[in-house]
Amino acid sequence: MTTISIIGGSGPEGRGLGLRFAIAGHSVILGSRDAERGRTAAQELLEIMPGLPITGAGNQEAARDSDWVVLSVPFDGLGDTVKALAPDMAGKIVISVVAPMEFKDGSPSAVLVPEGSAAELMALLAPESRVVSAFHHVSARDLMNPEHLIDGDIMVCGDDADAKAQVMELTRQVKELRAVDGGGLANSSYVEQLTTLLLRINRLHKSRSMVRLVGLKDA
């Protein structure tokens, strides 16, 4: 069993991923800038499925006490968060689910990142971590419903082959999700921007559609 901390774990996406990872058998720590918010978020998940190995803590404690770290924070606060937690994330697999975007008149637009992508920025600021990007396209609402089977593909990008393989295995542990090797970490920029497009499409059609790649013999 791996202990996975989720930085930004009190937000909808962080809580949803935490719930699914705990269902898959992992110990989960929901991290928040306010430790009490992290503990409250953990309690909310335990009300959905009592007995799961889920706790809450402040971000630094969560990063320190985990084997893996998931970053699920708004892009505008990503740099400061990673700098502060870099020592606690050293040597660990760090998963970026961050999709840089901004909202104008309620409509999302992708934010171009000078470093290439949020994941590459993360790798630059935490060079001793093994950064992989994944889980960008999954609906938080679907994640929070443990009875819902999420049918879709998760593109997993990273330069560390072993870390990427382990994150792909974690992906497969969420029922019905398929892990697709998305290549190197530089490809994260395409996945992050696709997230913005998918959000626009789902708002237009009032849906929660996922990405499914067809024609792949071996993902």
Secondary structure, DSSP 8 states (H G I E B T S, - for coil): --EEEEETTTSHHHHHHHHHHHHTT-EEEEEESSHHHHHHHHHHHHHHSTT-SEEEEEHHHHHHT-SEEEE-S-GGGHHHHHHHHHHHHTTSEEEE----EEEETTEEEE---TTSSHHHHHHHH-TTSEEEE---S--HHHHT-TT----EEEEEEES-HHHHHHHHHHHHTSTTEEEEE--SGGGHHHHHHHHHHHHHHHHHHT--------S-S--
